[in-house]
Amino acid sequence: MQLIKDNGCLNADELSSFVHEAFAKESVDGKRVLFIIPDSTRSMPMPAMFRALLRAVKGRAAKADFMIALGTHPPMSDAAINALLGITEDERRGTYGDIEIINHEWKNPQALRHIGTVTENEIAELSNGLLRCAAEVCVNKRIFDYDLLCIAGPVFPHEVVGFSGGNKYFFPGIAGEEILNLFHWLGALITNPLINGTKYTPVRAVVDKAASLIPIEKRCFCLNVMGKDCKGIFYGAPESAWSAAADLSAKTHIVYKDKPFKSVLAMAPAMYDELWVAGKCMYKLEPVVADGGELIIYAPHLHEISVTHGDLIRRIGYHTRDYFLAQMDKFTDIPGGILAHSTHVRGIGTFENGVEKPRVQVTLATGIPEAECRGINLGYRDPASINPNDWKDREDEGRLLVPHAGEVLYRLTR
């Protein structure tokens, strides 16, 4: 089931009608429904969807709650959740007082339940031989309080899995860290330029395999979103809804350029308040930076590397995949997800005879101090020294300005 607006974008009433029609065909009467949604680092018309989802099951479902698919992101405060959903604190306590909103706890063993194992042979087959190791699969145990799990989230090109959305809201959205670290490192081995914007990838195969272990009925709303505007919405099983949404995202979220640029200014939106997520600026633009060129992540509002993972990132710094592969014995205690993030931000390159040569220079123009930027092996620019207009309309000179970077993928036509 799908609704696409060829001209313009879907409004709140159209979204609500679509959601109502989708659930009219579902047997939700008397069932407990858990909606799984993204946090504030993903663009989508969440206030409209929040209301639409609740209207669709009102008077039918025995219970309807929400779980925020944080992955390894920090938990959201009550104020942040209210802003995400577009509700006031009074509405939270009153109108929506019977709705529980749950932050996922990926690091808390007491919040997780083991549901199975993806075996060594299965990983080897799914990864085309890139990895050969088993992975224990854990998921937030609260899902077992419900009869129906329903994902509602956007689909974008993605550096780890190819396209986000679908079963990715289970893994890593509400998962434990072992399976998360495995497939993030698998994505890093393949490399961002090869995997980002590719529909079916070994990582997607692992994610879908892990999701098949969840013994609860699953449904999914996948949205095609530009900013807060929704162009299309797809409903069905997570695999089929995601597949259709990924096909549309490949048309709407990939921009092709005829030649690479020596200087790219990627303006990170305010929703990226850590380098952990602002790194998406590099992920989506690496393919169009010229060899030896520079990608500048411009985010004066950003002051943190990562609240959750900052200590480990400061310890290892940002490096190419080959830097780690050549000396993995030094990093056996570093989670694969951390190594993957490091390589994705630094980009591809070589490591030969002890010398690392990244293909491009990555520079931070943020609120992170210069000494800290240098210490993690990234460049530094004072954001006050940068005028974005110096990059505007100068593509013929090898300069590219990208406002609201991080969700649209840029590729070369050849």
PLY file of the C-alpha trace (Angstrom):
ply
format ascii 1.0
element vertex 414
property float x
property float y
property float z
element edge 413
property int vertex1
property int vertex2
end_header
0.00 0.00 0.00
1.44 3.38 -0.93
0.64 7.04 -1.52
3.00 9.28 -3.52
2.48 12.96 -4.23
4.03 13.65 -7.63
3.54 17.39 -7.29
3.96 18.90 -3.86
3.93 17.08 -0.54
1.42 15.18 1.56
-0.29 17.24 4.21
-1.30 16.10 7.69
-4.83 15.18 6.61
-3.56 13.05 3.73
-1.10 11.26 6.02
-3.84 10.67 8.57
-6.22 9.27 5.95
-3.54 6.91 4.63
-2.66 5.65 8.11
-6.34 5.18 8.96
-6.94 3.20 5.77
-3.89 1.03 6.42
-5.06 0.11 9.91
-8.65 -0.37 8.80
-7.40 -3.54 7.12
-5.48 -4.75 10.18
-6.91 -6.85 13.00
-5.80 -4.60 15.84
-8.96 -4.87 17.93
-8.03 -5.70 21.49
-4.33 -5.88 20.65
-1.45 -4.06 22.31
0.39 -1.99 19.70
3.91 -0.60 19.99
4.97 2.06 17.50
8.72 2.24 16.93
9.88 5.70 15.86
13.16 7.58 15.23
14.68 10.17 17.53
15.25 13.81 16.61
18.30 13.06 14.42
16.00 11.95 11.59
13.82 14.34 9.59
10.15 13.51 9.29
6.72 15.01 10.07
6.61 13.20 13.40
3.91 15.36 15.06
1.50 14.59 12.20
2.37 10.88 12.24
2.12 10.66 16.03
-1.45 11.94 15.92
-2.35 9.90 12.84
-1.13 6.64 14.38
-3.06 7.19 17.58
-6.25 8.16 15.73
-6.01 5.01 13.61
-6.07 2.67 16.62
-8.23 4.74 18.98
-11.12 2.71 20.34
-9.72 -0.48 18.83
-6.33 -1.30 20.30
-6.17 -2.28 23.96
-3.00 -0.24 24.31
-0.83 1.95 22.08
2.66 3.06 23.12
5.82 4.38 21.47
9.44 3.27 21.65
12.21 5.56 20.40
14.71 3.63 18.28
17.80 5.30 19.69
20.34 2.72 18.61
23.35 3.95 20.60
22.24 7.59 20.70
21.73 9.25 24.12
18.27 8.94 25.70
15.87 11.78 24.95
14.70 14.05 27.76
11.00 14.61 28.35
11.29 18.09 26.83
13.04 16.69 23.75
10.40 13.97 23.36
7.61 16.52 23.59
9.30 18.61 20.90
9.76 15.55 18.70
6.08 14.65 18.95
4.83 18.22 18.77
2.99 18.12 22.10
3.04 20.22 25.24
3.82 18.93 28.70
0.16 19.45 29.63
-0.91 17.33 26.63
1.66 14.69 27.58
0.17 14.42 31.06
-3.45 14.90 30.02
-4.58 14.00 26.49
-1.76 11.48 26.05
-1.39 10.49 29.70
-2.13 6.82 28.98
0.52 6.64 26.23
3.89 5.32 27.37
6.92 6.64 25.51
9.99 4.46 25.97
13.64 5.33 25.40
15.60 2.31 24.17
18.45 1.24 26.49
21.05 -0.47 24.32
23.70 -0.63 27.07
21.47 -1.97 29.87
21.48 -5.80 29.98
18.37 -5.73 32.17
16.46 -3.97 29.37
17.33 -6.60 26.76
16.27 -10.13 25.87
18.27 -12.67 23.90
16.23 -13.95 20.96
18.69 -16.07 19.02
21.98 -16.34 17.20
23.09 -15.54 13.69
25.61 -18.33 13.20
29.14 -18.08 11.91
28.18 -19.84 8.69
25.19 -17.57 8.19
27.29 -14.43 8.68
29.90 -15.76 6.26
27.24 -16.47 3.66
25.36 -13.19 4.12
28.58 -11.14 4.07
29.97 -12.92 1.01
32.88 -14.14 3.11
33.94 -10.73 4.49
33.23 -11.82 8.07
33.14 -15.21 9.69
31.86 -14.98 13.25
28.63 -15.63 15.11
26.52 -12.87 16.66
24.14 -13.11 19.57
20.94 -11.17 18.91
19.33 -9.19 21.72
16.45 -6.76 21.53
14.59 -4.49 23.94
12.54 -6.87 26.06
9.63 -4.44 26.31
8.51 -5.45 22.81
7.24 -8.71 24.30
4.55 -6.74 26.15
2.86 -6.12 22.77
1.02 -8.07 20.08
1.92 -5.85 17.11
5.10 -3.88 16.39
4.73 -1.05 13.91
7.69 0.94 12.62
7.14 4.52 11.45
10.19 6.24 10.01
11.89 7.73 6.96
14.11 6.07 4.38
17.36 7.71 3.26
20.62 6.55 1.66
22.76 5.18 4.50
26.48 4.59 4.98
26.22 1.27 6.85
23.21 -0.54 5.39
22.68 1.12 1.99
19.29 2.67 2.69
17.93 3.32 6.17
14.49 2.34 7.42
12.52 -0.89 7.59
14.07 -3.51 9.85
16.88 -1.11 10.69
14.50 0.29 13.30
14.89 -3.03 15.11
18.61 -3.44 14.40
20.29 -1.25 15.59
17.25 0.83 16.62
16.17 -1.24 19.63
18.94 -3.85 19.68
21.79 -4.93 21.91
25.32 -4.02 20.95
26.80 -7.32 19.72
24.82 -7.58 16.48
25.03 -3.80 16.09
28.82 -3.78 16.26
29.08 -6.70 13.86
27.10 -5.25 10.99
28.49 -1.72 11.42
31.99 -3.10 10.98
30.79 -5.16 8.04
29.56 -1.93 6.42
32.92 -0.29 7.08
34.74 -3.18 5.42
32.66 -2.66 2.29
33.27 1.15 2.60
30.85 4.04 2.51
31.26 4.96 -1.20
30.32 1.42 -2.24
27.47 0.81 0.17
25.77 4.20 0.53
22.71 4.35 -1.71
22.96 0.68 -2.74
19.64 -1.06 -2.15
20.51 -4.65 -1.31
23.73 -5.04 0.66
25.26 -7.73 2.89
24.46 -5.52 5.88
20.78 -5.33 4.94
20.80 -9.12 4.67
22.17 -9.41 8.22
19.63 -6.88 9.54
16.74 -8.73 7.90
18.02 -12.05 9.24
18.17 -10.67 12.78
14.67 -9.21 12.43
13.31 -12.60 11.39
14.13 -13.80 14.91
11.57 -11.43 16.47
8.50 -13.65 17.10
5.95 -10.84 17.01
3.75 -9.56 14.18
5.45 -6.64 12.42
4.24 -3.79 10.21
5.95 -0.70 8.86
5.25 2.81 7.59
8.18 4.04 5.49
8.22 7.73 4.59
9.99 9.61 1.80
10.89 12.90 3.43
12.65 16.08 2.36
13.13 18.12 5.50
9.76 17.98 7.25
7.86 17.53 3.99
6.62 14.07 3.03
6.45 13.11 -0.64
5.43 9.50 -0.19
4.40 6.93 2.38
4.47 3.13 2.11
2.84 0.51 4.33
3.16 -3.21 4.75
5.60 -5.76 6.10
8.94 -4.06 6.98
10.71 -5.69 4.02
8.17 -4.78 1.34
7.39 -1.25 2.59
11.11 -0.52 2.84
11.81 -1.89 -0.63
9.29 0.41 -2.28
10.43 3.39 -0.21
14.09 2.74 -1.05
13.25 2.76 -4.76
11.71 6.22 -4.40
14.55 7.46 -2.19
17.02 6.49 -4.90
15.23 8.99 -7.14
14.71 11.79 -4.62
17.73 11.56 -2.30
20.64 11.03 -4.67
22.10 14.04 -6.52
24.51 13.42 -9.38
27.36 15.78 -10.26
29.45 15.67 -13.42
32.78 16.36 -11.71
34.31 16.25 -8.23
34.95 19.33 -6.09
38.17 20.44 -4.45
36.29 22.12 -1.59
32.90 21.11 -0.18
31.20 23.04 2.62
28.67 20.75 4.31
26.35 22.71 6.58
25.14 20.40 9.35
21.56 21.03 10.54
20.85 21.78 14.20
19.47 18.26 14.74
23.07 17.01 14.46
24.33 18.10 17.87
27.28 15.68 18.02
29.97 14.69 15.55
28.63 11.13 15.98
25.65 12.16 13.83
27.12 15.18 12.00
29.54 12.73 10.42
26.67 12.05 8.01
27.80 15.20 6.20
30.94 13.34 5.19
29.14 10.08 4.49
26.79 11.68 1.99
29.39 13.87 0.26
32.58 11.81 0.19
31.91 10.52 -3.35
32.02 14.04 -4.88
35.14 15.33 -3.13
38.14 15.35 -5.46
41.28 13.38 -4.64
43.25 15.62 -2.29
40.23 17.85 -1.78
38.66 19.04 1.46
35.29 18.38 3.08
34.41 20.93 5.76
31.73 20.06 8.29
30.34 23.46 9.20
28.39 23.35 12.47
29.07 26.24 14.89
26.35 24.83 17.17
28.17 21.51 17.65
30.42 21.13 20.72
30.52 17.37 21.34
32.23 14.47 19.62
29.81 12.06 21.29
28.30 12.05 24.76
28.09 8.26 24.69
31.18 7.25 22.73
33.47 10.28 23.04
36.12 8.67 25.25
36.67 5.75 22.88
36.75 8.02 19.83
39.33 10.30 21.47
41.38 7.21 22.24
41.56 5.87 18.68
40.95 9.01 16.60
39.56 9.07 13.06
41.31 6.83 10.55
40.82 4.99 7.29
39.66 1.39 7.18
43.08 0.22 6.02
44.75 1.85 9.04
42.74 -0.42 11.33
42.95 -3.55 9.19
46.75 -3.38 9.16
46.94 -3.45 12.95
43.71 -4.93 14.29
45.57 -6.48 17.22
45.79 -2.98 18.73
42.03 -2.48 18.61
40.57 -5.79 19.76
38.80 -4.08 22.67
37.20 -1.37 20.52
33.59 -2.09 19.47
33.04 -2.51 15.76
30.51 0.30 15.73
33.15 2.76 16.97
35.71 1.59 14.40
33.09 1.87 11.67
32.16 5.43 12.64
35.84 6.38 12.66
36.46 5.05 9.16
33.27 6.54 7.72
34.11 10.04 8.94
37.75 9.84 7.80
36.88 8.30 4.46
38.74 5.83 2.29
42.50 5.82 1.91
45.61 3.69 2.24
48.00 2.59 4.97
51.34 1.41 3.67
54.70 1.09 5.46
53.20 2.71 8.53
51.98 5.78 6.62
48.29 6.61 6.37
47.10 8.52 3.32
43.41 9.46 3.39
41.94 10.34 0.01
40.48 13.63 1.23
40.97 16.05 4.10
38.13 16.27 6.63
37.98 19.55 8.54
35.71 20.55 11.41
34.40 24.10 11.61
32.45 23.56 14.82
32.48 24.47 18.50
34.97 21.66 19.18
38.35 23.24 20.13
41.26 23.07 17.72
43.42 20.93 20.00
40.65 18.37 20.28
40.12 18.29 16.50
43.84 17.76 15.90
43.92 15.13 18.64
41.33 13.01 16.86
43.15 13.31 13.52
40.80 15.81 11.87
41.45 19.31 10.58
40.22 22.52 12.21
38.78 25.78 10.95
37.40 28.57 13.11
33.72 28.65 12.06
33.77 32.45 12.41
36.31 32.55 9.57
33.91 30.86 7.17
31.36 32.70 5.04
29.12 30.13 3.32
28.58 32.61 0.50
32.18 31.96 -0.55
30.98 28.51 -1.70
27.61 29.55 -3.07
27.15 29.30 -6.85
30.83 28.52 -7.39
30.67 24.96 -8.65
32.53 25.96 -11.82
35.45 26.92 -9.55
35.42 23.54 -7.78
33.48 24.70 -4.71
30.24 23.11 -3.55
27.89 24.44 -0.87
25.45 21.94 0.66
22.87 23.37 3.09
21.18 20.87 5.43
23.77 18.24 4.62
23.53 14.66 5.83
20.41 13.12 4.31
20.86 13.56 0.57
23.61 11.49 -1.07
25.88 13.05 -3.71
27.47 10.89 -6.40
29.42 11.40 -9.57
27.75 10.57 -12.88
30.82 8.54 -13.84
0 1
1 2
2 3
3 4
4 5
5 6
6 7
7 8
8 9
9 10
10 11
11 12
12 13
13 14
14 15
15 16
16 17
17 18
18 19
19 20
20 21
21 22
22 23
23 24
24 25
25 26
26 27
27 28
28 29
29 30
30 31
31 32
32 33
33 34
34 35
35 36
36 37
37 38
38 39
39 40
40 41
41 42
42 43
43 44
44 45
45 46
46 47
47 48
48 49
49 50
50 51
51 52
52 53
53 54
54 55
55 56
56 57
57 58
58 59
59 60
60 61
61 62
62 63
63 64
64 65
65 66
66 67
67 68
68 69
69 70
70 71
71 72
72 73
73 74
74 75
75 76
76 77
77 78
78 79
79 80
80 81
81 82
82 83
83 84
84 85
85 86
86 87
87 88
88 89
89 90
90 91
91 92
92 93
93 94
94 95
95 96
96 97
97 98
98 99
99 100
100 101
101 102
102 103
103 104
104 105
105 106
106 107
107 108
108 109
109 110
110 111
111 112
112 113
113 114
114 115
115 116
116 117
117 118
118 119
119 120
120 121
121 122
122 123
123 124
124 125
125 126
126 127
127 128
128 129
129 130
130 131
131 132
132 133
133 134
134 135
135 136
136 137
137 138
138 139
139 140
140 141
141 142
142 143
143 144
144 145
145 146
146 147
147 148
148 149
149 150
150 151
151 152
152 153
153 154
154 155
155 156
156 157
157 158
158 159
159 160
160 161
161 162
162 163
163 164
164 165
165 166
166 167
167 168
168 169
169 170
170 171
171 172
172 173
173 174
174 175
175 176
176 177
177 178
178 179
179 180
180 181
181 182
182 183
183 184
184 185
185 186
186 187
187 188
188 189
189 190
190 191
191 192
192 193
193 194
194 195
195 196
196 197
197 198
198 199
199 200
200 201
201 202
202 203
203 204
204 205
205 206
206 207
207 208
208 209
209 210
210 211
211 212
212 213
213 214
214 215
215 216
216 217
217 218
218 219
219 220
220 221
221 222
222 223
223 224
224 225
225 226
226 227
227 228
228 229
229 230
230 231
231 232
232 233
233 234
234 235
235 236
236 237
237 238
238 239
239 240
240 241
241 242
242 243
243 244
244 245
245 246
246 247
247 248
248 249
249 250
250 251
251 252
252 253
253 254
254 255
255 256
256 257
257 258
258 259
259 260
260 261
261 262
262 263
263 264
264 265
265 266
266 267
267 268
268 269
269 270
270 271
271 272
272 273
273 274
274 275
275 276
276 277
277 278
278 279
279 280
280 281
281 282
282 283
283 284
284 285
285 286
286 287
287 288
288 289
289 290
290 291
291 292
292 293
293 294
294 295
295 296
296 297
297 298
298 299
299 300
300 301
301 302
302 303
303 304
304 305
305 306
306 307
307 308
308 309
309 310
310 311
311 312
312 313
313 314
314 315
315 316
316 317
317 318
318 319
319 320
320 321
321 322
322 323
323 324
324 325
325 326
326 327
327 328
328 329
329 330
330 331
331 332
332 333
333 334
334 335
335 336
336 337
337 338
338 339
339 340
340 341
341 342
342 343
343 344
344 345
345 346
346 347
347 348
348 349
349 350
350 351
351 352
352 353
353 354
354 355
355 356
356 357
357 358
358 359
359 360
360 361
361 362
362 363
363 364
364 365
365 366
366 367
367 368
368 369
369 370
370 371
371 372
372 373
373 374
374 375
375 376
376 377
377 378
378 379
379 380
380 381
381 382
382 383
383 384
384 385
385 386
386 387
387 388
388 389
389 390
390 391
391 392
392 393
393 394
394 395
395 396
396 397
397 398
398 399
399 400
400 401
401 402
402 403
403 404
404 405
405 406
406 407
407 408
408 409
409 410
410 411
411 412
412 413
